[in-house]
Amino acid sequence: MNKRNDDPAGMSLIVKTVARVTTGLILLYGMYIIIHGHVSPGGGFAGGVIVALAFVLLVLAFGKKFTMEKISVSRASLVESLGAIMFLAIALAGFAGGYFFLNFFTNKGEPFRVFSAGIIPLCNIAISLKVAAGLFAIFMILVILESTVKKDK
Amino acid sequence: MAVYLMCLTLFMVGIYCILRKRNIVKIIIGLIITEYAVNLFFVLLGYRMEGRAPIYSPAQAIVNMVDPIPQALILTSIVIGLAVTALVVGIAIRIYEKYGTFDITQIKRLKG
């Protein structure tokens, strides 16, 4: 029985144990959706939402203090900005070859191959960074708002 | 046709919820129902009977797919709806902080 289980914050022992097992799997599934975004349904937004939901599950199970030690809102905001800048940089890098959003890695991709689509997986990763960090920041800000309301009462 | 009428009914339920309810949380739920009814309507417009999901996969002939354009549009719409919902919920929490109630008839401090 480690310290985290005895922590009164968050939900019961059962929820904490299940959350600890499933959070990694949910993260992995989100990354699968992101990487395979151009060959199967899904992509940056859907995968980013799944990744954010893994962190939301952490907040719900372990309480917000535990999660805030790992990832603060300012760090989530940093990652979100990084995603936006990465997307813009990929788009602008196309100007080196001639035009906006030029697919500069490959001329012509092969269907159903994961590593054949040039910049599209990179764009998906950038979008997923932005969506995951943004959604998590929205959730955390709502949680913080609610806790300040309770403190005032 | 009946499907579209049911979709309209769902939209009307949402509108009723927005206009008639006094609790801010219920108004937000009505907003979400209205938005999803519109999303459902758009996706229904692109549907065809016995249609497949518009996914191009190997060893499958491209026959009888549903229209993918409304689905792509609705994905964007869902993202915007998420942002709007987060904004409205944030405003509702601020209102509760300021007035201590979710009842819109009680929120009248500005009234002269």
HADDOCK unambig.tbl for C-alpha pairs under 7 A between the chains (distance, minus, plus):
assign (segid A and resid 142 and name CA) (segid B and resid 90 and name CA) 6.54 0.50 0.50
assign (segid A and resid 146 and name CA) (segid B and resid 93 and name CA) 6.88 0.50 0.50
assign (segid A and resid 149 and name CA) (segid B and resid 97 and name CA) 5.45 0.50 0.50
